[in-house]
């Protein structure tokens, strides 16, 4: 884009220089003085006139023709100083008189007064100024109109109208800038909307378990010790939910959801130890669900941040448990220098139109379903960011109504 802009400005400058050069050349030609007859030429003409006749009438006729053709005023005098022929009195305010000789005496000639300079040069200068002004106006319009549009949109976004867009349909550099600006505005709108949804979701998700804890404590305080003990399990479940929500928010802050890379506390462990830890946590959280584990890791090892990676796998397993009712499969194996972690469920699946947005912050594919099961729309994004921080990745494939497969990988240690 920078090169195209330089070339465009360069061509505009060349066009202005060429136009100015042409007008100056025209002005120079218009200002060039017209050549008057040379005195030697005038003497030759006078000699030719007087050589063929000495009669006053004939000389007068010849002088009249000379006046008509060259506008040269002439007076012929004889040897005594008397006028022989004349074209009329000489102009005392005109060009100085030249004295010449002729066979019968002397002659006084007055060359024509140069014509007044016409308005050509002034017109050329004025045309140059007008031309440069038009070029300046066109250039200013070319630059100013898109800049004014972008400025107005930026001001509207600054005042809270996140739907404002430039929508400049141009094929030049400003079109590229406007497209990038609109893309940025769209992302800002999505992020602001997501933050607002996050605030609303956090308020709801925190209010519900806190209300249940408050109700359980009130009932326990009014009843016996046996009644109080019967509410402890519910309180423990609500506190676990609060802990999960808090962990999601803290993990988001640590991973800098929108940019940057998180610091990792790496340690080298065997995949089997990690899988055992994951299995214990899953059975503790979902005691009534069956987790089928398939492991083919031999003697390989990985360098991971155990807490972060466990958090990522827990999120994937929690999603599988929430949105499916049958057996959940966990496969761990080495493949092409990576440790692959694959989680399969046979649940409700994900609609095709929702798949591209699954890793968008605060996006939830089914709001009513997520409202029932809880969540802030951060789990999948956090999981992907954690795997990417380990120089790996996370991909999802799903068939609506049949189930979902999450496939993650991290590099093996050698």
C-alpha positions as a Python dict, from the first residue, in 0.01 Angstrom:
ca = {
    (1, 'X'): (0, 0, 0),
    (2, 'X'): (284, 241, 83),
    (3, 'X'): (442, 193, -261),
    (4, 'X'): (113, 255, -444),
    (5, 'X'): (52, 574, -246),
    (6, 'X'): (401, 706, -327),
    (7, 'X'): (351, 634, -698),
    (8, 'X'): (8, 803, -695),
    (9, 'X'): (139, 1120, -529),
    (10, 'X'): (440, 1119, -763),
    (11, 'X'): (216, 1107, -1071),
    (12, 'X'): (0, 1391, -938),
    (13, 'X'): (313, 1601, -893),
    (14, 'X'): (434, 1520, -1245),
    (15, 'X'): (98, 1620, -1392),
    (16, 'X'): (108, 1954, -1211),
    (17, 'X'): (467, 2021, -1322),
    (18, 'X'): (383, 1935, -1684),
    (19, 'X'): (75, 2161, -1686),
    (20, 'X'): (269, 2447, -1529),
    (21, 'X'): (551, 2405, -1780),
    (22, 'X'): (312, 2425, -2075),
    (23, 'X'): (148, 2742, -1949),
    (24, 'X'): (486, 2906, -1881),
    (25, 'X'): (601, 2816, -2232),
    (26, 'X'): (285, 2974, -2372),
    (27, 'X'): (345, 3286, -2164),
    (28, 'X'): (706, 3306, -2283),
    (29, 'X'): (599, 3291, -2646),
    (30, 'X'): (331, 3555, -2590),
    (31, 'X'): (574, 3793, -2417),
    (32, 'X'): (841, 3771, -2689),
    (33, 'X'): (858, 4116, -2863),
    (34, 'X'): (770, 4134, -3227),
    (35, 'X'): (1067, 4208, -3449),
    (36, 'X'): (1058, 4551, -3611),
    (37, 'X'): (1223, 4615, -3950),
    (38, 'X'): (1600, 4669, -3920),
    (39, 'X'): (1743, 5008, -4021),
    (40, 'X'): (1955, 4847, -4293),
    (41, 'X'): (1645, 4691, -4436),
    (42, 'X'): (1467, 5025, -4420),
    (43, 'X'): (1755, 5194, -4604),
    (44, 'X'): (1736, 4928, -4874),
    (45, 'X'): (1363, 4983, -4916),
    (46, 'X'): (1418, 5361, -4936),
    (47, 'X'): (1689, 5315, -5198),
    (48, 'X'): (1462, 5094, -5404),
    (49, 'X'): (1181, 5350, -5389),
    (50, 'X'): (1391, 5651, -5484),
    (51, 'X'): (1606, 5475, -5743),
    (52, 'X'): (1324, 5432, -5998),
    (53, 'X'): (1167, 5772, -5975),
    (54, 'X'): (1247, 6128, -5874),
    (55, 'X'): (907, 6277, -5945),
    (56, 'X'): (734, 6402, -5626),
    (57, 'X'): (402, 6244, -5717),
    (58, 'X'): (558, 5907, -5786),
    (59, 'X'): (767, 5930, -5469),
    (60, 'X'): (454, 6019, -5270),
    (61, 'X'): (270, 5716, -5406),
    (62, 'X'): (564, 5492, -5316),
    (63, 'X'): (581, 5633, -4961),
    (64, 'X'): (207, 5580, -4917),
    (65, 'X'): (246, 5215, -5016),
    (66, 'X'): (538, 5182, -4773),
    (67, 'X'): (323, 5324, -4494),
    (68, 'X'): (41, 5082, -4568),
    (69, 'X'): (267, 4780, -4568),
    (70, 'X'): (519, 4860, -4290),
    (71, 'X'): (360, 5150, -4099),
    (72, 'X'): (686, 5341, -4146),
    (73, 'X'): (633, 5718, -4160),
    (74, 'X'): (866, 5896, -4402),
    (75, 'X'): (951, 6253, -4503),
    (76, 'X'): (1177, 6323, -4804),
    (77, 'X'): (1368, 6649, -4833),
    (78, 'X'): (1563, 6787, -5126),
    (79, 'X'): (1909, 6940, -5103),
    (80, 'X'): (1759, 7274, -4997),
    (81, 'X'): (1561, 7119, -4714),
    (82, 'X'): (1224, 7151, -4883),
    (83, 'X'): (972, 6866, -4849),
    (84, 'X'): (947, 6655, -5160),
    (85, 'X'): (707, 6387, -5033),
    (86, 'X'): (567, 6292, -4694),
    (87, 'X'): (333, 6039, -4536),
    (88, 'X'): (219, 6294, -4283),
    (89, 'X'): (364, 6460, -3976),
    (90, 'X'): (588, 6246, -3764),
    (91, 'X'): (464, 6145, -3417),
    (92, 'X'): (656, 6346, -3155),
    (93, 'X'): (567, 6084, -2891),
    (94, 'X'): (656, 5783, -3101),
    (95, 'X'): (978, 5603, -3173),
    (96, 'X'): (1280, 5832, -3229),
    (97, 'X'): (1327, 5948, -3590),
    (98, 'X'): (1608, 5797, -3801),
    (99, 'X'): (1780, 6010, -4064),
    (100, 'X'): (1876, 5841, -4392),
    (101, 'X'): (2018, 5951, -4727),
    (102, 'X'): (1857, 5935, -5067),
    (103, 'X'): (1991, 6059, -5401),
    (104, 'X'): (1787, 6378, -5396),
    (105, 'X'): (1867, 6480, -5038),
    (106, 'X'): (1778, 6347, -4695),
    (107, 'X'): (1495, 6147, -4542),
    (108, 'X'): (1347, 6115, -4196),
    (109, 'X'): (1188, 5785, -4105),
    (110, 'X'): (996, 5689, -3796),
    (111, 'X'): (950, 5316, -3732),
    (112, 'X'): (606, 5200, -3615),
    (113, 'X'): (529, 5216, -3246),
    (114, 'X'): (537, 4860, -3103),
    (115, 'X'): (184, 4742, -3038),
    (116, 'X'): (77, 4728, -2676),
    (117, 'X'): (143, 4394, -2507),
    (118, 'X'): (-169, 4182, -2514),
    (119, 'X'): (-323, 3995, -2223),
    (120, 'X'): (-172, 3659, -2327),
    (121, 'X'): (95, 3640, -2052),
    (122, 'X'): (-146, 3746, -1780),
    (123, 'X'): (-395, 3490, -1903),
    (124, 'X'): (-125, 3222, -1899),
    (125, 'X'): (-27, 3305, -1541),
    (126, 'X'): (-391, 3312, -1434),
    (127, 'X'): (-451, 2979, -1608),
    (128, 'X'): (-152, 2832, -1425),
    (129, 'X'): (-288, 2945, -1090),
    (130, 'X'): (-636, 2813, -1171),
    (131, 'X'): (-495, 2481, -1288),
    (132, 'X'): (-284, 2436, -976),
    (133, 'X'): (-586, 2535, -765),
    (134, 'X'): (-807, 2276, -936),
    (135, 'X'): (-543, 2008, -881),
    (136, 'X'): (-519, 2109, -515),
    (137, 'X'): (-897, 2092, -475),
    (138, 'X'): (-917, 1750, -640),
    (139, 'X'): (-630, 1619, -427),
    (140, 'X'): (-787, 1763, -113),
    (141, 'X'): (-1120, 1602, -199),
    (142, 'X'): (-948, 1270, -269),
    (143, 'X'): (-772, 1287, 69),
    (144, 'X'): (-1026, 1475, 275),
    (145, 'X'): (-1351, 1290, 204),
    (146, 'X'): (-1239, 948, 331),
    (147, 'X'): (-1050, 1103, 622),
    (148, 'X'): (-1362, 1295, 725),
    (149, 'X'): (-1566, 976, 703),
    (150, 'X'): (-1317, 780, 915),
    (151, 'X'): (-1301, 1065, 1166),
    (152, 'X'): (-1681, 1074, 1198),
    (153, 'X'): (-1699, 696, 1248),
    (154, 'X'): (-1418, 705, 1507),
    (155, 'X'): (-1602, 982, 1694),
    (156, 'X'): (-1928, 782, 1683),
    (157, 'X'): (-1753, 473, 1822),
    (158, 'X'): (-1592, 687, 2091),
    (159, 'X'): (-1940, 805, 2191),
    (160, 'X'): (-2066, 448, 2226),
    (161, 'X'): (-2215, 376, 1884),
    (162, 'X'): (-2026, 53, 1815),
    (163, 'X'): (-2237, -22, 1508),
    (164, 'X'): (-2087, 273, 1314),
    (165, 'X'): (-1890, 171, 1004),
    (166, 'X'): (-1704, 364, 733),
    (167, 'X'): (-1824, 142, 444),
    (168, 'X'): (-1592, 310, 192),
    (169, 'X'): (-1627, 137, -145),
    (170, 'X'): (-1286, 230, -282),
    (171, 'X'): (-1008, 31, -447),
    (172, 'X'): (-721, 252, -332),
    (173, 'X'): (-522, 284, -11),
    (174, 'X'): (-808, 453, 173),
    (175, 'X'): (-1033, 161, 85),
    (176, 'X'): (-780, -74, 247),
    (177, 'X'): (-757, 144, 558),
    (178, 'X'): (-1137, 172, 581),
    (179, 'X'): (-1178, -206, 548),
    (180, 'X'): (-926, -262, 829),
    (181, 'X'): (-1096, 8, 1036),
    (182, 'X'): (-1438, -156, 991),
    (183, 'X'): (-1292, -493, 1079),
    (184, 'X'): (-1141, -345, 1395),
    (185, 'X'): (-1474, -178, 1482),
    (186, 'X'): (-1651, -511, 1438),
    (187, 'X'): (-1407, -682, 1674),
    (188, 'X'): (-1443, -400, 1927),
    (189, 'X'): (-1821, -431, 1907),
    (190, 'X'): (-1800, -806, 1965),
    (191, 'X'): (-1562, -765, 2258),
    (192, 'X'): (-1771, -495, 2423),
    (193, 'X'): (-2085, -702, 2375),
    (194, 'X'): (-1901, -1003, 2516),
    (195, 'X'): (-1786, -808, 2820),
    (196, 'X'): (-2139, -691, 2884),
    (197, 'X'): (-2263, -1046, 2853),
    (198, 'X'): (-1984, -1159, 3083),
    (199, 'X'): (-2092, -910, 3347),
    (200, 'X'): (-2455, -1021, 3318),
    (201, 'X'): (-2360, -1389, 3323),
    (202, 'X'): (-2122, -1352, 3618),
    (203, 'X'): (-2392, -1166, 3812),
    (204, 'X'): (-2644, -1442, 3744),
    (205, 'X'): (-2408, -1733, 3798),
    (206, 'X'): (-2278, -1593, 4128),
    (207, 'X'): (-2622, -1490, 4253),
    (208, 'X'): (-2776, -1837, 4218),
    (209, 'X'): (-2531, -2042, 4431),
    (210, 'X'): (-2495, -1760, 4683),
    (211, 'X'): (-2873, -1752, 4726),
    (212, 'X'): (-2880, -2129, 4777),
    (213, 'X'): (-2599, -2109, 5032),
    (214, 'X'): (-2780, -1829, 5213),
    (215, 'X'): (-3104, -2031, 5219),
    (216, 'X'): (-2924, -2344, 5343),
    (217, 'X'): (-2754, -2148, 5620),
    (218, 'X'): (-3084, -1991, 5728),
    (219, 'X'): (-3255, -2331, 5738),
    (220, 'X'): (-2964, -2480, 5930),
    (221, 'X'): (-2968, -2199, 6186),
    (222, 'X'): (-3337, -2252, 6253),
    (223, 'X'): (-3324, -2633, 6280),
    (224, 'X'): (-3130, -2898, 6465),
    (225, 'X'): (-2776, -3020, 6412),
    (226, 'X'): (-2910, -3303, 6198),
    (227, 'X'): (-3087, -3054, 5971),
    (228, 'X'): (-2772, -2844, 5946),
    (229, 'X'): (-2569, -3153, 5851),
    (230, 'X'): (-2819, -3243, 5579),
    (231, 'X'): (-2754, -2909, 5407),
    (232, 'X'): (-2375, -2941, 5409),
    (233, 'X'): (-2370, -3143, 5087),
    (234, 'X'): (-2570, -2875, 4904),
    (235, 'X'): (-2348, -2602, 5041),
    (236, 'X'): (-2039, -2794, 4930),
    (237, 'X'): (-2184, -2829, 4577),
    (238, 'X'): (-2263, -2458, 4558),
    (239, 'X'): (-1917, -2367, 4683),
    (240, 'X'): (-1766, -2593, 4416),
    (241, 'X'): (-1968, -2408, 4154),
    (242, 'X'): (-1848, -2074, 4289),
    (243, 'X'): (-1492, -2204, 4281),
    (244, 'X'): (-1534, -2310, 3916),
    (245, 'X'): (-1665, -1969, 3815),
    (246, 'X'): (-1387, -1794, 4002),
    (247, 'X'): (-1127, -2017, 3839),
    (248, 'X'): (-1264, -1938, 3494),
    (249, 'X'): (-1236, -1566, 3556),
    (250, 'X'): (-888, -1593, 3709),
    (251, 'X'): (-768, -1818, 3428),
    (252, 'X'): (-900, -1564, 3176),
    (253, 'X'): (-698, -1291, 3345),
    (254, 'X'): (-385, -1504, 3359),
    (255, 'X'): (-407, -1608, 2997),
    (256, 'X'): (-482, -1253, 2879),
    (257, 'X'): (-777, -1372, 2674),
    (258, 'X'): (-744, -1112, 2403),
    (259, 'X'): (-369, -1089, 2352),
    (260, 'X'): (-33, -1191, 2484),
    (261, 'X'): (109, -1525, 2600),
    (262, 'X'): (81, -1651, 2959),
    (263, 'X'): (381, -1748, 3169),
    (264, 'X'): (405, -2125, 3220),
    (265, 'X'): (536, -2319, 3518),
    (266, 'X'): (667, -2618, 3327),
    (267, 'X'): (750, -2955, 3478),
    (268, 'X'): (838, -3283, 3309),
    (269, 'X'): (591, -3562, 3384),
    (270, 'X'): (471, -3883, 3227),
    (271, 'X'): (135, -3875, 3046),
    (272, 'X'): (11, -4165, 3255),
    (273, 'X'): (49, -3963, 3576),
    (274, 'X'): (-136, -3673, 3419),
    (275, 'X'): (-418, -3899, 3296),
    (276, 'X'): (-455, -4052, 3641),
    (277, 'X'): (-486, -3706, 3793),
    (278, 'X'): (-748, -3609, 3534),
    (279, 'X'): (-943, -3931, 3592),
    (280, 'X'): (-955, -3878, 3970),
    (281, 'X'): (-1080, -3522, 3930),
    (282, 'X'): (-1346, -3627, 3679),
    (283, 'X'): (-1477, -3909, 3901),
    (284, 'X'): (-1486, -3672, 4198),
    (285, 'X'): (-1690, -3417, 4005),
    (286, 'X'): (-1905, -3663, 3809),
    (287, 'X'): (-1932, -3973, 4022),
    (288, 'X'): (-2225, -4115, 3825),
    (289, 'X'): (-2061, -4084, 3483),
    (290, 'X'): (-1837, -4340, 3316),
    (291, 'X'): (-1505, -4234, 3168),
    (292, 'X'): (-1348, -4487, 2931),
    (293, 'X'): (-971, -4432, 2907),
    (294, 'X'): (-748, -4556, 2625),
    (295, 'X'): (-379, -4482, 2670),
    (296, 'X'): (-87, -4562, 2439),
    (297, 'X'): (202, -4349, 2559),
    (298, 'X'): (479, -4604, 2635),
    (299, 'X'): (771, -4424, 2803),
    (300, 'X'): (725, -4073, 2659),
    (301, 'X'): (726, -3757, 2870),
    (302, 'X'): (594, -3401, 2830),
    (303, 'X'): (690, -3060, 2971),
    (304, 'X'): (367, -2897, 3082),
    (305, 'X'): (215, -2655, 3329),
    (306, 'X'): (22, -2925, 3513),
    (307, 'X'): (-240, -2696, 3669),
    (308, 'X'): (-315, -2509, 3347),
    (309, 'X'): (-325, -2817, 3126),
    (310, 'X'): (-540, -3000, 3380),
    (311, 'X'): (-774, -2701, 3376),
    (312, 'X'): (-800, -2724, 2995),
    (313, 'X'): (-876, -3098, 2997),
    (314, 'X'): (-1123, -3054, 3286),
    (315, 'X'): (-1313, -2796, 3079),
    (316, 'X'): (-1335, -3035, 2784),
    (317, 'X'): (-1451, -3324, 3004),
    (318, 'X'): (-1703, -3101, 3186),
    (319, 'X'): (-1852, -2997, 2850),
    (320, 'X'): (-1873, -3360, 2744),
    (321, 'X'): (-2047, -3451, 3072),
    (322, 'X'): (-2293, -3158, 3049),
    (323, 'X'): (-2408, -3219, 2696),
    (324, 'X'): (-2413, -3598, 2678),
    (325, 'X'): (-2559, -3879, 2883),
    (326, 'X'): (-2365, -4189, 2778),
    (327, 'X'): (-2006, -4298, 2812),
    (328, 'X'): (-1727, -4045, 2759),
    (329, 'X'): (-1408, -4157, 2588),
    (330, 'X'): (-1060, -4022, 2674),
    (331, 'X'): (-777, -4133, 2444),
    (332, 'X'): (-414, -4035, 2504),
    (333, 'X'): (-140, -4141, 2260),
    (334, 'X'): (181, -4026, 2094),
    (335, 'X'): (167, -3924, 1727),
    (336, 'X'): (434, -3757, 1512),
    (337, 'X'): (620, -3599, 1802),
    (338, 'X'): (306, -3483, 1984),
    (339, 'X'): (102, -3610, 2274),
    (340, 'X'): (-258, -3625, 2149),
    (341, 'X'): (-548, -3595, 2392),
    (342, 'X'): (-883, -3689, 2238),
    (343, 'X'): (-1219, -3661, 2415),
    (344, 'X'): (-1534, -3804, 2256),
    (345, 'X'): (-1897, -3790, 2362),
    (346, 'X'): (-2224, -3901, 2207),
    (347, 'X'): (-2427, -3600, 2311),
    (348, 'X'): (-2632, -3331, 2144),
    (349, 'X'): (-2349, -3209, 1926),
    (350, 'X'): (-2301, -2858, 1790),
    (351, 'X'): (-2491, -2692, 1507),
    (352, 'X'): (-2274, -2631, 1194),
    (353, 'X'): (-2338, -2256, 1201),
    (354, 'X'): (-2205, -2237, 1558),
    (355, 'X'): (-1880, -2426, 1498),
    (356, 'X'): (-1680, -2126, 1361),
    (357, 'X'): (-1766, -1918, 1670),
    (358, 'X'): (-1698, -2171, 1944),
    (359, 'X'): (-1365, -2011, 2035),
    (360, 'X'): (-1502, -1655, 2039),
    (361, 'X'): (-1488, -1497, 2389),
    (362, 'X'): (-1819, -1528, 2581),
    (363, 'X'): (-1995, -1706, 2294),
    (364, 'X'): (-2236, -1982, 2395),
    (365, 'X'): (-2389, -2196, 2123),
    (366, 'X'): (-2719, -2261, 2302),
    (367, 'X'): (-2807, -1986, 2548),
    (368, 'X'): (-3100, -2169, 2706),
    (369, 'X'): (-2896, -2486, 2745),
    (370, 'X'): (-2598, -2296, 2889),
    (371, 'X'): (-2823, -2102, 3122),
    (372, 'X'): (-2943, -2431, 3267),
    (373, 'X'): (-2596, -2580, 3295),
    (374, 'X'): (-2408, -2261, 3380),
    (375, 'X'): (-2095, -2122, 3218),
    (376, 'X'): (-1953, -1796, 3094),
    (377, 'X'): (-1857, -1891, 2741),
    (378, 'X'): (-1486, -1895, 2825),
    (379, 'X'): (-1411, -2266, 2872),
    (380, 'X'): (-1325, -2360, 2513),
    (381, 'X'): (-1131, -2042, 2451),
    (382, 'X'): (-930, -2095, 2769),
    (383, 'X'): (-859, -2455, 2673),
    (384, 'X'): (-735, -2358, 2328),
    (385, 'X'): (-518, -2078, 2467),
    (386, 'X'): (-365, -2317, 2719),
    (387, 'X'): (-277, -2574, 2452),
    (388, 'X'): (-141, -2302, 2223),
    (389, 'X'): (71, -2169, 2509),
    (390, 'X'): (226, -2517, 2524),
    (391, 'X'): (306, -2487, 2147),
    (392, 'X'): (18, -2719, 2065),
    (393, 'X'): (-342, -2672, 1959),
    (394, 'X'): (-705, -2770, 2000),
    (395, 'X'): (-965, -2853, 1734),
    (396, 'X'): (-1330, -2955, 1758),
    (397, 'X'): (-1537, -3165, 1522),
    (398, 'X'): (-1905, -3225, 1580),
    (399, 'X'): (-2214, -3368, 1417),
    (400, 'X'): (-2536, -3218, 1540),
    (401, 'X'): (-2737, -3472, 1734),
    (402, 'X'): (-2459, -3735, 1734),
    (403, 'X'): (-2176, -3600, 1946),
    (404, 'X'): (-1853, -3400, 1960),
    (405, 'X'): (-1482, -3484, 1944),
    (406, 'X'): (-1216, -3256, 2093),
    (407, 'X'): (-862, -3326, 1971),
    (408, 'X'): (-574, -3151, 2149),
    (409, 'X'): (-199, -3192, 2121),
    (410, 'X'): (120, -3081, 2298),
    (411, 'X'): (480, -3150, 2193),
    (412, 'X'): (659, -3445, 2350),
    (413, 'X'): (984, -3399, 2541),
    (414, 'X'): (1297, -3563, 2401),
}
